[in-house]
Amino acid sequence: MRIGELAERAGTTTRTLRYYEQVGLLPARRSGNGYRAYGEDDLRLLRQIRMLQDFGFGLEETRPFVECLQAGHPEGDSCPASLEVYRRKLAELDECITRLQEVRVQVGAQFARAQAARDELASGGAGEQPQCELAIEWEET
């Protein structure tokens, strides 16, 4: 198949395919008339790249999976190098999840504090005006 058909079937653009060719992820084969020629294996490569990118993998992180498919393995993640990329990505995701949980606790505490201060004002509490973290002065009404 030619580049336009491959791009359409893979859900991408010809420009993207040329870029993948340039960085060595997609083999550059030419037919007798000089047109780029692709097969079903190339479509599998592109689907593997796309799936991994949808999961948040960087383009370079997809290389071991592509190389695994190009080596004739039935799946791009059946090679040791691919498994190592999975391990690193899982560790990265775990780190992000931990950080997000920490931030969520902090935001929750800020929300609870702000809600309590608002409720105290609404109930006519006799305390001081709350201090805004943005250093905006409260106007007396």
KOLDREN-320557 format. One record per residue (C-alpha): x, y, z; residue number from 1; residue in three letters. Coordinates in steps of 0.02 Angstrom, whole numbers, plus 32768, in hexadecimal, padded with zeros to 4 digits. Example, Ala and Ser with C-alpha at 12.3 -4.5 7.8 and 13.67 -1.06 7.14 Angstrom:
<atoms>
atom u 8267	v 7F1F	w 8186	num 1	residu ALA
atom u 82AC	v 7FCB	w 8165	num 2	residu SER
</atoms>
This chain:
<atoms>
atom u 8000	v 8000	w 8000	num 1	residu MET
atom u 8037	v 80B3	w 7FE6	num 2	residu ARG
atom u 8055	v 8136	w 806B	num 3	residu ILE
atom u 7FAA	v 8188	w 805F	num 4	residu GLY
atom u 7F4D	v 80E4	w 8077	num 5	residu GLU
atom u 7FBD	v 80B2	w 8108	num 6	residu LEU
atom u 7FA2	v 815B	w 815C	num 7	residu ALA
atom u 7EE6	v 814B	w 8148	num 8	residu GLU
atom u 7EE1	v 809A	w 818A	num 9	residu ARG
atom u 7F51	v 80C6	w 821C	num 10	residu ALA
atom u 7EEE	v 8163	w 8247	num 11	residu GLY
atom u 7F81	v 81D8	w 8230	num 12	residu THR
atom u 7FCC	v 824B	w 81AC	num 13	residu THR
atom u 804A	v 8230	w 8123	num 14	residu THR
atom u 80B6	v 82B3	w 8176	num 15	residu ARG
atom u 80BB	v 824A	w 8215	num 16	residu THR
atom u 80EA	v 81B0	w 81B2	num 17	residu LEU
atom u 8178	v 820D	w 815D	num 18	residu ARG
atom u 81B5	v 8245	w 8207	num 19	residu TYR
atom u 81B0	v 8193	w 824B	num 20	residu TYR
atom u 8214	v 815F	w 81B2	num 21	residu GLU
atom u 8291	v 81EA	w 81D2	num 22	residu GLN
atom u 82AD	v 81B5	w 8289	num 23	residu VAL
atom u 82BA	v 80FD	w 825A	num 24	residu GLY
atom u 8216	v 80BB	w 82A0	num 25	residu LEU
atom u 81C8	v 8093	w 81F8	num 26	residu LEU
atom u 822D	v 803A	w 8171	num 27	residu PRO
atom u 8247	v 809B	w 80D0	num 28	residu ALA
atom u 8223	v 8023	w 8041	num 29	residu ARG
atom u 8207	v 8060	w 7F90	num 30	residu ARG
atom u 81AB	v 800C	w 7F02	num 31	residu SER
atom u 81F1	v 8003	w 7E52	num 32	residu GLY
atom u 81A5	v 80AC	w 7E27	num 33	residu ASN
atom u 81F4	v 8101	w 7EBF	num 34	residu GLY
atom u 8156	v 810C	w 7F29	num 35	residu TYR
atom u 815D	v 80DA	w 7FDE	num 36	residu ARG
atom u 8115	v 802B	w 7FF3	num 37	residu ALA
atom u 80CC	v 7FE7	w 8095	num 38	residu TYR
atom u 807D	v 7F45	w 80CF	num 39	residu GLY
atom u 8010	v 7F04	w 815A	num 40	residu GLU
atom u 80A9	v 7EF3	w 81CB	num 41	residu ASP
atom u 80C4	v 7FAF	w 81BE	num 42	residu ASP
atom u 8010	v 7FCB	w 81F1	num 43	residu LEU
atom u 802F	v 7F5D	w 828B	num 44	residu ARG
atom u 80C7	v 7FC8	w 82B6	num 45	residu LEU
atom u 8061	v 8066	w 82AA	num 46	residu LEU
atom u 7FD4	v 801F	w 8313	num 47	residu ARG
atom u 8053	v 7FEE	w 8398	num 48	residu GLN
atom u 809E	v 809D	w 8398	num 49	residu ILE
atom u 7FF3	v 80EE	w 839F	num 50	residu ARG
atom u 7FB7	v 8081	w 842F	num 51	residu MET
atom u 8053	v 80A6	w 8495	num 52	residu LEU
atom u 8047	v 815F	w 8473	num 53	residu GLN
atom u 7F91	v 815C	w 84AA	num 54	residu ASP
atom u 7FD2	v 8112	w 854E	num 55	residu PHE
atom u 804A	v 81A4	w 8561	num 56	residu GLY
atom u 80E9	v 8155	w 851E	num 57	residu PHE
atom u 8161	v 81C8	w 84C4	num 58	residu GLY
atom u 818C	v 81A1	w 8411	num 59	residu LEU
atom u 823B	v 8165	w 843D	num 60	residu GLU
atom u 81F2	v 80F2	w 84C2	num 61	residu GLU
atom u 8194	v 8096	w 8438	num 62	residu THR
atom u 8234	v 8064	w 83DF	num 63	residu ARG
atom u 8252	v 7FBF	w 843D	num 64	residu PRO
atom u 819F	v 7F89	w 8415	num 65	residu PHE
atom u 81B6	v 7FB2	w 835D	num 66	residu VAL
atom u 825D	v 7F58	w 8358	num 67	residu GLU
atom u 820D	v 7EC0	w 83AC	num 68	residu CYS
atom u 8187	v 7EB9	w 8325	num 69	residu LEU
atom u 8208	v 7ED4	w 829C	num 70	residu GLN
atom u 826B	v 7E40	w 82E3	num 71	residu ALA
atom u 81D6	v 7DD1	w 82BD	num 72	residu GLY
atom u 8188	v 7DC3	w 8368	num 73	residu HIS
atom u 80CA	v 7DB5	w 8369	num 74	residu PRO
atom u 80B8	v 7E42	w 83E7	num 75	residu GLU
atom u 811F	v 7EDE	w 8400	num 76	residu GLY
atom u 8129	v 7EC4	w 84BA	num 77	residu ASP
atom u 816E	v 7E13	w 84B9	num 78	residu SER
atom u 8225	v 7E4A	w 84BC	num 79	residu CYS
atom u 828D	v 7E73	w 8557	num 80	residu PRO
atom u 82AC	v 7F27	w 8520	num 81	residu ALA
atom u 81F2	v 7F46	w 850F	num 82	residu SER
atom u 81D2	v 7EFE	w 85BB	num 83	residu LEU
atom u 8255	v 7F73	w 8603	num 84	residu GLU
atom u 81FC	v 8008	w 85B5	num 85	residu VAL
atom u 815B	v 7FCC	w 8607	num 86	residu TYR
atom u 81B5	v 7FC0	w 86AF	num 87	residu ARG
atom u 81F8	v 8071	w 86A0	num 88	residu ARG
atom u 814F	v 80B6	w 866A	num 89	residu LYS
atom u 80F7	v 8060	w 86FC	num 90	residu LEU
atom u 8175	v 80AA	w 8776	num 91	residu ALA
atom u 815A	v 8156	w 8727	num 92	residu GLU
atom u 809D	v 8143	w 8734	num 93	residu LEU
atom u 80AA	v 810A	w 87EA	num 94	residu ASP
atom u 8111	v 81A4	w 8811	num 95	residu GLU
atom u 8091	v 8214	w 87BC	num 96	residu CYS
atom u 8001	v 81C1	w 8819	num 97	residu ILE
atom u 805A	v 81D9	w 88C0	num 98	residu THR
atom u 807A	v 8290	w 889A	num 99	residu ARG
atom u 7FC6	v 82AB	w 8863	num 100	residu LEU
atom u 7F86	v 825A	w 8903	num 101	residu GLN
atom u 7FF5	v 82D0	w 8969	num 102	residu GLU
atom u 7FB5	v 8367	w 890A	num 103	residu VAL
atom u 7F02	v 832C	w 891F	num 104	residu ARG
atom u 7F18	v 8323	w 89DD	num 105	residu VAL
atom u 7F5F	v 83D4	w 89DD	num 106	residu GLN
atom u 7ED4	v 8419	w 8970	num 107	residu VAL
atom u 7E53	v 83C0	w 89DC	num 108	residu GLY
atom u 7E9B	v 8411	w 8A78	num 109	residu ALA
atom u 7E9A	v 84BC	w 8A27	num 110	residu GLN
atom u 7DE6	v 84A2	w 89F0	num 111	residu PHE
atom u 7DB0	v 846D	w 8A9F	num 112	residu ALA
atom u 7E06	v 8506	w 8AEB	num 113	residu ARG
atom u 7DB8	v 857B	w 8A6C	num 114	residu ALA
atom u 7D0C	v 852E	w 8A81	num 115	residu GLN
atom u 7D17	v 853D	w 8B40	num 116	residu ALA
atom u 7D4A	v 85F3	w 8B33	num 117	residu ALA
atom u 7CBB	v 8616	w 8ABB	num 118	residu ARG
atom u 7C3E	v 85BE	w 8B2C	num 119	residu ASP
atom u 7C7B	v 8622	w 8BC2	num 120	residu GLU
atom u 7C62	v 86C5	w 8B63	num 121	residu LEU
atom u 7BB6	v 868F	w 8B26	num 122	residu ALA
atom u 7B80	v 8665	w 8BD8	num 123	residu SER
atom u 7BB4	v 8711	w 8C15	num 124	residu GLY
atom u 7C4D	v 86D5	w 8C74	num 125	residu GLY
atom u 7CA5	v 875B	w 8CD7	num 126	residu ALA
atom u 7D53	v 872C	w 8C9E	num 127	residu GLY
atom u 7DCC	v 878F	w 8C34	num 128	residu GLU
atom u 7DB7	v 879E	w 8B7A	num 129	residu GLN
atom u 7E0C	v 8708	w 8B27	num 130	residu PRO
atom u 7EB4	v 8725	w 8AD6	num 131	residu GLN
atom u 7EB8	v 8700	w 8A1D	num 132	residu CYS
atom u 7F52	v 86A4	w 89DE	num 133	residu GLU
atom u 7F54	v 8716	w 8947	num 134	residu LEU
atom u 7F6D	v 87AF	w 89B6	num 135	residu ALA
atom u 7ECA	v 8800	w 897F	num 136	residu ILE
atom u 7E88	v 8872	w 8A06	num 137	residu GLU
atom u 7DD5	v 8857	w 8A3D	num 138	residu TRP
atom u 7D67	v 88F1	w 8A2D	num 139	residu GLU
atom u 7CF4	v 891D	w 8ABC	num 140	residu GLU
atom u 7C3F	v 8929	w 8A81	num 141	residu THR
</atoms>
